[in-house]
Amino acid sequence: MQIFKFYLLSINIITFLLFFIDKWLSKRRKIRFRIPENRLLLACVIGGSVGGVIAMQTIRHKTQRMKFKMGVPLILLLQGAMIAFALRQLVD
């Protein structure tokens, strides 16, 4: 269980940093490299959805893109349901 908590904390920090770096890169006109949207979404899918939602709200990044506006909270909701289901199975 400790490893799982460490993983979730780590992936959420990494996801937040990915959103932050992409926002920073988007403001630099001379830098053409950006973090692909699919990579940001993948980071959310593999457990970083809390970090993605926090980043979207605090740094206002990707809030106008529908796949982020609807997708990241939906991923968070699904992950929450899966964790609740898994914890219920452990208790029973």
C-alpha positions as CSV (number, residue, x, y, z in Angstrom):
1,M,0.0,0.0,0.0
2,Q,2.9,2.4,0.7
3,I,4.3,1.8,-2.7
4,F,0.9,2.6,-4.3
5,K,0.7,5.9,-2.3
6,F,4.3,6.8,-3.3
7,Y,3.4,6.0,-6.9
8,L,0.3,8.2,-6.9
9,L,2.1,11.1,-5.2
10,S,5.0,10.8,-7.7
11,I,2.9,10.6,-10.9
12,N,0.7,13.5,-9.8
13,I,3.7,15.7,-9.2
14,I,5.2,14.6,-12.5
15,T,1.9,15.3,-14.3
16,F,1.6,18.8,-12.7
17,L,5.2,19.5,-13.8
18,L,4.4,18.4,-17.3
19,F,1.5,20.8,-17.5
20,F,3.6,23.6,-16.0
21,I,6.5,23.0,-18.4
22,D,4.1,22.9,-21.4
23,K,2.5,26.2,-20.3
24,W,6.0,27.7,-19.9
25,L,7.0,26.5,-23.3
26,S,3.8,27.8,-24.9
27,K,4.7,31.4,-23.8
28,R,8.2,31.2,-25.3
29,R,7.8,32.1,-29.0
30,K,11.3,31.0,-30.0
31,I,10.9,27.5,-28.5
32,R,9.0,25.3,-30.9
33,F,9.1,22.1,-28.8
34,R,5.9,21.4,-26.8
35,I,4.8,18.5,-24.8
36,P,2.2,16.6,-27.0
37,E,-1.3,16.6,-25.7
38,N,-1.5,12.9,-25.9
39,R,1.4,12.7,-23.5
40,L,-0.3,15.0,-21.0
41,L,-3.5,12.9,-21.2
42,L,-1.4,9.7,-20.8
43,A,0.1,11.1,-17.7
44,C,-3.4,11.6,-16.4
45,V,-4.6,8.2,-17.4
46,I,-1.7,6.4,-15.6
47,G,-2.6,8.0,-12.3
48,G,-1.8,11.7,-12.6
49,S,-5.3,13.0,-13.0
50,V,-5.3,14.9,-9.7
51,G,-2.1,16.7,-10.7
52,G,-3.7,17.4,-14.1
53,V,-6.8,18.9,-12.6
54,I,-4.8,21.0,-10.1
55,A,-2.5,22.2,-12.9
56,M,-5.5,23.1,-15.1
57,Q,-7.0,25.2,-12.3
58,T,-3.9,26.8,-10.9
59,I,-1.9,27.7,-14.0
60,R,-5.0,27.9,-16.3
61,H,-3.5,25.5,-18.9
62,K,-5.5,23.5,-21.4
63,T,-8.8,24.8,-19.9
64,Q,-10.3,25.7,-23.3
65,R,-9.6,22.4,-25.0
66,M,-12.7,20.2,-24.7
67,K,-10.7,16.9,-24.4
68,F,-9.0,18.3,-21.4
69,K,-11.9,20.2,-20.0
70,M,-14.1,17.1,-20.0
71,G,-11.6,14.3,-20.2
72,V,-9.3,15.0,-17.3
73,P,-12.1,15.3,-14.7
74,L,-13.8,12.2,-16.2
75,I,-10.5,10.3,-15.9
76,L,-10.3,11.4,-12.3
77,L,-13.8,10.3,-11.6
78,L,-13.2,6.9,-13.1
79,Q,-10.0,6.4,-11.2
80,G,-11.7,7.4,-8.0
81,A,-14.4,4.8,-8.7
82,M,-11.8,2.1,-9.4
83,I,-9.9,2.9,-6.2
84,A,-13.2,2.9,-4.1
85,F,-14.1,-0.5,-5.7
86,A,-10.6,-1.9,-5.0
87,L,-10.7,-0.7,-1.4
88,R,-14.2,-2.2,-0.9
89,Q,-12.9,-5.5,-2.2
90,L,-10.0,-5.4,0.3
91,V,-12.4,-4.8,3.2
92,D,-14.9,-7.5,2.3
